[in-house]
Amino acid sequence: MITSHPVRALLASILMALLTTAASADDDRTIFINEMTTQYGFEADFVSEVIGNAETKQSIIDAMSRPAEKVKPWYEYRDIFITDQRINEGVDFWNLREETLQQASERTGVPMRMIAGIVGVETYYGRITGNYRVVDALSTLAFDYPPRAAFFRNELKEYFLLTREEQLSIEDTEGSYAGAMGPPQFIPSSYRAYAVDGDGDGRRDLLTNWDDILNSVGNYFKAHRWHNGEEVAMQATLPAGHPPLKSKNERKANKTLGELRGMGLLFESDLPDSTPANLIVLEGRAGPEYWIGLHNFYVITRYNHSVMYGLATYQLGEALAERTAEIAAQPN
């Protein structure tokens, strides 16, 4: 069969685009190798070998393109993390790590329940930390995922620097599809910026050392201006017959509690009406759920830029604290 000229032209243009993309990715790799050698003192052969051995994985691109925060309604997303099993295992984790949690809380001003809630949502208390080689994840996203290539090229650079500083295996360290590592799931730039040596052994090990892990989670929130002792979020309702409200679900406070009351929302709080707050409207199983986020809620979303993530970690932490207190109050 003879292909018509328009079809041939289209196929030729597609082939050219694919070749151009591949050539561009190769050029980006070369530029990256040169940058790491000239600006950061790595051996060219070493960087070339690491980048050359990194595997591009379609599963990483697929996962990046459909995160749960964007494709699931709130009631399904919540059901992943707020379960009896996760709460019960969280209580076991709390009891096992209570001394370290207490130390991290006292050092940073971040409640134990919030630190435990983060590792509970992120990795099921360290049980599920990811099985992608970090170098594969970051290289795939840096060179073969154009929407966020610049961001992940920087993370790949940070990863090279991190492995040199912390004596990690650059080719064997595993993490998430986005290159996040260990029970707290720090990406390389966050690891370098916010990890702390919790036990004073001279290393910052976020892969296996729980003193470092829990103190680093607390330090992350402290660095992002967690306000010790302040509320995080509260649920609100509307009077019967009130029209439903909508919200862009911005993470940062863009209203005050007084303004939210003026919109008809009903909630209990002793905070002044001038307190900055934001309205969060999520899809509940029985209809809209209304939540009010305060400053500390915004701090949680610095960890992950999703209001559903922020609410899930907050609720899990609250559930852990409540269940732990209930067990402690029971007679022996």
Order of alpha helices (4+ residues) and beta strands (2+ residues): alpha-alpha-alpha-alpha-alpha-alpha-alpha-alpha-beta-alpha-alpha-beta-alpha-alpha-beta-beta-alpha-beta-beta-alpha-alpha
